[in-house]
């Protein structure tokens, strides 16, 4: 057989593998949101995905790996949202770091509201062992990126990142989406005023 005839089979196989992986992640998300991480079982996930246990273990090392992959993919989307917001602010001529930070913060909060159930899953505390370490590390990385915006203003970085972390938790876990959106806007306005006090 020539290489040309083998390619479509490989492409179909990888497309099928990607579809199975995606179905497993979607099923895991639904299962974790509905049942919680601790109560969810691998069999629940594969049944919801219409897949086999073997296919789950082909793509993931287990239930914790599914959870962590969902978290990493959510964080990638959040990073894309915040980077785009900062780029747009800069493209509009904004050079002050506080409005750039607020644009990124608004984008992050909008992402939490758009993917509310998933964002809440990561904040409820029902997670694989060691997840709190991953969350702390992620917060440190975020603080370092924020510090790059606010050169030589270390205290300000601590205050704005700490305040925003608290706002993210309150907004994400709020029962009322409209109230959450209002709280986010009010909090961003207050954070924006911090530098001028």
N, C-alpha and C positions, 0 to 999 in steps of 0.2 A: 504494500500500500504506500501511496505517496504521502508526504507531509500534509498536503492540502486536504486529503480525505480524513486525516486524523484530527485536524483542528476543530471542526464543528462538534465532534464528540466531546473533546476536552472542554470546549466552551459551554456546551449543554450541561456537562457534568458540573462545571464550576458554577453555572447559573443555578442549577438545581441545588447545589450545596449552599449557595448564598441565600436562596429562597428558604431552605430548611433552617439555616442559621437565623434568618430574620423571623421566621415563624416561631422558632423557639424563644427568641428574645421577646417578641410581642406576647407570647403566652406567659413567659416568666413575669413580665411587667404586670399583666392582668392578674395573674395568680398572686404575686407579692402584694399588689394593691388591695386585692380582695381579702386574702387570708393572712397577710403579714409574712415576713420572711421565715420566722421560726416555725409557723404552722404549715407553710407550703411544702409540698413534697415534689420530688423529681417526677413521680408518676402523674401528679396533677398537671405539671407543666407539659409533659409529652402528650398527655391525653388532650389537653387544650390545643396544642400545636398540631395534633394529628400526626405525630412523629413517633419514633421508637426511642427507647432508652439508649440503645446503641448509637443512634444519630446524635442524641444530646451529648454523650460522652465523646463522640467524634469531634464535636465543635467546642465543647466546654469541659472543664475538669469536674464540674458539679454545680450544685445550687449556688454556692458562694461565688463561683466564677460568673454565673449568669447575672447575679446582683451587681458585682463589680463592673462587669461589661456594660450593664445598663447605666451605671453611675458614670463611667468614663465617657460613654457616648453622649450622655446628657451634658457633661462638662465640656465636651468638644463643641456641642451646639451653643452652649452659653459663651464659650470663648469666642466663637465666630460672631455671635451677636454683639458682644462688647467691643471686639476689635473693629467691627464695621461701624459701630456708633462713634468710636473715637476717630476713626478715619473720616467719617462724614463731618464731624465737628471741626476737625483740622482742615478739611477741604473747604469748609465755609469760612475759614480764616481765624478760627478760635485758637489762640495761643496760650491762654491762661489754663493751667492744669486743673483748677477746680471745675470749670464747666466741662472739660474733657472727662474728668472722673465722674461727674454727675450724669453725663450722657451714657457712659459705660454702665453705671449703676442702674440707671433707668432701663437700659436694655437687658441687664441681668434680671431685674425684677419682673420685667415684661415676660421674659423667658420662664420664670418661675410661675407666673400667672397662666401663661399659655400651656405649660406642662405641669399644671398644679398637682395632680395626683402623684405623678412621678417625683416631682421635687419634694413633696411632703413625705414620700416613702423614705427618702434619704435623711430626713430630719427627725423622724419619729423615734429613733433609737433601736428599732427592731431590725438589726443588721447582722451580717456575719461577724464572728469574733475578729477583733483588730480593725474594724472599719473606722472606729473613732480616731485611730492613729492616721489613717488615710485622710480623713476629714481635717484633722489638725495640720497635716502636711500641706494639704490643698490651701488652707487658710494662710499658711506661712508664704506659700508661693504667690498667692494673691497679694499679700501685704508687700512682698518684694516688688511685684510689678507696679503697685500703687506708689511705692517709694520712688520708683524711677520717674514718675510724673512730678512728685513733690520733692525735688532735691533739697537736702538740708532742712527738711521740716519733719523730722522724725516723730515728734509728738503729734503733729497733725495727722500723719499717716496712721498712727495707733488709734487716734480718736475716730477718724472717718471710717477706717476699715472695721473697727469694733462696732461702731454705730450701725454701719450697713449690714454687718453679719446679724445683728439683732433684728434689724428691719426685715431681712430676708426670712428669718425664722417666723416672725409674727405674720408677715404677709402670706407666706406659703401655707402656714397652718391655720389661717383665719377661715372660719366657716362661710363667710359672706364675701364673694369675689369683688363686689362693688366697694364694700367697706375696705377690703384689702388694697384695692387700687387707690382709694382716697388716702389711706394710711401711707402708702408708698410715696405718693406725691407730696404729702405733708412732711414726711421724714426727709425726702430729698431736698425740699426747700430749707428745712432746719439745718441739715448737714451743710448745704451750700452757704448758709449764714455763719457757720462756725469760724471760718477763716477771718471774717471781718469783725469778730468780737474782740 
